[in-house]
């Protein structure tokens, strides 16, 4: 297994070098941006990961959707908007925006902390021998970040102000493999900031962090797919399946809204592993192939109207800001 991981890393490094020297580096020289070559090389790695993910999504997950769909897809325009979200995130455009805006602030903050003697910790060093075993180290960090993702996901539903942003993700009435990245940019910014802080605190290596993000994103694309699949009684308890996650996106019964129940979606927050849901009492394996969306899309609010989450990318982002301000 160690040899296989080493081969995989070497293959990725060679492909990253080829893509950087053949495309990115000449482009930066042409634009007069040679000063960012080092950062651009790291960004090329994220671009390569995104291209691989898109290839797997189109070649593997899309045929599975056509093979065993949960429901027919009627609103192709809504799906095309989700495709745009996916391209923005998977091809590194969102990370590029962060590079010019937020990353300098992070670099200054962590630099100041290190000057004052703070260097974080190395999680895999707490167990003897783990640092010498790349696979064990990767699995340990994967477990840690998945627990963090579970906690963040619960917070997105628990705090009303955060739900006003996160509800955009749930507003897709036709879930497909492209739906994972349908998020408000502020929602993504806040989550990424917390994840980056955690990565600095627990000492995950850059290569491991890229691998964890790639595994997580690809799995989430499968979970959101319009696919009738549950992984069986055992498999569904080892890894989050499309059926398990679709239950999380289900519209709650109309009776719950009429009775004034709190924010819905009280189950299946797990991102990769359903273990946290099972341990903390939020797992629901009863099935999830019913309609998806947000309650206020089908049940009128106090003003007697259904909530409009917007159609296109920019309209959805704007209406998210209005919800955050309590004006929509």
Secondary structure, DSSP 4 states (H G I P E B T S, - for coil): -HHHHHHHHHHHHHHHHHHIIIIIHHHHHHHT-GGGHHHHHHHHHHHHHHHHHHHHIIIIIHHHHHHS-SS----HHHHHHHHHHHHHHHTTHHHHHHHHHTHHHHHHHHHHHHHTT-----GGGGSTTGGG-HHHHHHHHHHHHHHHHHHHHHHHHHSHHHHHHHHHHHT-SS--TT-TT---HHHHHHHHHHHHHHHHHHT--HHHHHHHHHHHHHHHHHHTSS-----HHHHTTTS--HHHHHHHHBPPPHHHHHTT--SS--S---SS-THHHHHHT----S---S-BS-GGGTS--TTSSPPP--SSHHHHHHHHHHHHTT--
